[in-house]
Amino acid sequence: MSSITLTDGSIDAHPTGLAPLATTGSILDFQLLGLRPDSSPDDVRRAHRELAQIWHPDRFADSADLRVRAEQRMKQINAAYARLSVKVPAHAIEVGAGAD
């Protein structure tokens, strides 16, 4: 895993060096997961799983500062995943939609 030294001297252990994003709105959720807005549900699951493997706080047991950062990042990742993986209730689907 690569790390990036930030201008304030701290280390960002994220391999892509992405700065934390606000997680309001679906576009930002896709960005946080490193995806395009037209990504499939499988892409969303795959990205979540990969990011969880990278950012799991247990990987940072030796450094309290990095562990706190990882916990914050995982909260963002999990929240974005939860918003993007919301299922549409069956009763909300219009019967006969798309059938011609």
N, C-alpha and C positions, 0 to 999 in steps of 0.2 A: 504494500500500500504506500502510495506517495503522500507526502505532506507538503504544505505550503506555509511559509513564514509570512505572516501578515505584516502590514506596515507598523503596527504597534508592537511587533516582536513576538506576538503570540503565534501558536501553530494551529493551522486548520488541517485536520487529518483527513478531510474529504478528498478523495482522489481526483475529483474534477475541479475542486477549488470553488464551488458554487457558494455564494454568500447566502445566508438564511433568507428565505422569502416569507413575506406575509402570506397567510394561507386563507385569504378570503376570495372566493370566486374560483370557478372551475379551471380557468386558464392557468392560474397560479398553481393550482393543485397538479395539473399535468406537468407544468414546468418543474415543480418540486420533485416529481418522480422522473424527470428527464424524458418526458414523452410529449408527443404532439397531441393536440386536441382531438384528432381523428383516430387515436389509438384504440385498439380493441380491448374488451374486458380482459382477455388473456394477456395482452401487453401490460395492462395495469397491474394484474396479479404478479406477473414476472418481474416487473420493475420494483414493486413493493418488496418482493422476496429478496431480490439482489441488494437493494438498499438496506434492508433489515440485516442481512449478513454483513454488510460493510459497517453499519452504524450501531450494531447491538452493543449496549453499554458494557456487557461482560468482556468484550474485546479490549476494553480500556481499564482493566482492573488495576494496573500499575500506576495510573495517573488520575488523581481525583479531578483535576481540571478537565482533562479530556473526557472522563467518564460523565461529568456534568454536561459537557457539550454534546456528547453522544445521546444522553437522555433527552435533552431538548430537541435534538434533531429527530430522534425516533418518535417523539410526540408529534412533531410536524408531519413526518412521513406517514405515521398511522392515521392522523386526522385527515390528511389528503386522500389516503387510500379509502378510508371510511366514506368520505363524501363522494368519491368517484365510483365506489362499488355499491351504492345504494340501489336496491332492487325496486323496480316499479311494481306496486301491488297488482295482482291479477285483476281486481275489480276496476283498476284505473285504465286498463287497456280496452280500447273501443272494439267491440265485437265486429268482425267483418272488415276491419281496417286493412286496406291494401288488397282486398279481394275484388277483382273486377268481373 
